[in-house]
Amino acid sequence: MAMSFDPFTELDRLTGTLLSGRQGPKFMPVDLYRDGDQYVLNADMPGIDPGSVDIDVDGQLLTIRANRTPDTRENAKWLAQERPHGSYLRQFSVGEGIDSERITAHYDNGVLSVVMPVSEKAKPRRIEVTSGQASEQHAVAS
């Protein structure tokens, strides 16, 4: 299974510090690894309401969306307000070897974990090799 980063999201990450006051989706850092017969994607999403997280797979495109609402305390005199709010978006191209029907997600302590099982057809399998003589003998015995 090939997984790759969306080039627009990577551009967002690289320019994020220069354009931190910009509108539009915010960057969400991720770790991605294979563990046996599944891929695991962990995304940092501190302060995100789990109810605002939306994950979908359309063909070979996995999309994660979330929203962090701004703190709107009445009568507060803000001295600093650096924690980003707004929408977050990441998209990944996943290979055909993912069983999209069995993808699961869990949010705990500000980390979203998406588990993507490898499909049965994409798993390696051993093929038995027979010799010509064995094939002939089998055919004669039938």
N, C-alpha and C positions, 0 to 999 in steps of 0.2 A: 504494500500500500504506500503510495506516495502522498506525503502531506507537505504542503508548502504555505508560506506566508503570503498573504495578499499584498501586492506591491504598494497599493494605496495606503494600507495600514502601516507598512514599514516606513513609508514617506512621512506619515503622521507621527510615528515614533521619533524619527530623526529630527524633525522640525518642531517637535512638541515643546522643547524648552525655549525656542525662539518665539513661538507664537502662543504662549500659554494663555493669553486672554482671548483667543479666537473662539468663535462659535463652531458648532459641529461636534461629531463624535470624538470622545476622548480615547486615549490609548489604554489598553488593558494588557499588562504583561502576562505572559503565559510560559509554562514549562510543558513539554510534550515528550513522552517516552513510550516505548513498547515494553510491556510486562507480560511475557508468555504469549497467549493468544488474544491479547487486547492492547489497545492504545489508550493511554491516559493523558488527558489534557487538564492541567491545573491553571486556573486564571485568578490573579489577584483582583479582588473586587471589594475592598474594605468600605464599609458604610453603605453598601448597596442593599436595598430591600429585596429579599429573595423573590418576592411576588412580582418585582419588576423585571426579572430575568426571563428572557425569551430565547430558546434555542431551537433551531430548525435545520433540517437537512433537505435540500432540494437537489436531487441528482447527486452530484459529487461536491456540492458546496455546503459546508457546515457554517452556519451563522449564529453568533452569540450577540445578543443585544441586552442592554440593561440601562437603568436610569437611576441616578443619585440626585435626590431633591436637595435644594439648598436649605440651610438652616435659617428659619425665618422667625427667630425669637423677637417678640415684641419688646420694645423699650431697651433693647441691647445696643450698646455702643461698641461696635466692632473695632478692635485694635489690629487684628490681622484676620484674614479670611482666605487662606491659601489652599484649603482642601478643595479639589475640583468637584463641581457638580454638573449635571447635565447627562447627556446620553453617551453610552459606551458602545462600541461596535468592533467586532473582530470577525473576519471571515477566513476560512481555510478550505483549500481544495483537498478533498480526501479521495483516495484511490477507489477503484471498484471493489477492493477486497474487504470493505467494511460492511458488517451486517447492520444496516441502518434501522432495522426494526427492533434491535436489541440495545440501542444506545441508551445509557442512563446518565443522570446528572444528580449531583448532591452539592449543597452549599453549606459550608461549616466554617465558622471563625473567619469570615471574609474571603474564603477561597472557594471558588466554584470548581468542582471536579467533574469532568465529562469522561465516561468510560465508553470506548467504542470497540466492541468485539470484532475480531477478524472473522469473516464469513467462512463457512465450511469449505466452499469451493476455492478459497484463496490459501487455505492451509496446505503446507507441504504434505505430500503423501508418497509412500514408497510404492514403486511399481515392480512387480515380480517379472523377472526376465526368464523366458523359457528357451530351450534350444530347439532347433528344427526337428531333431529326433523325438523329443518329448511330444511335440505337436503332432507328428506323424503317428506315434504310438497311440496317442489319445484318440485320434481320428479313427484308427483301425479298431480300437476297443469299443467304440461307440456303436 
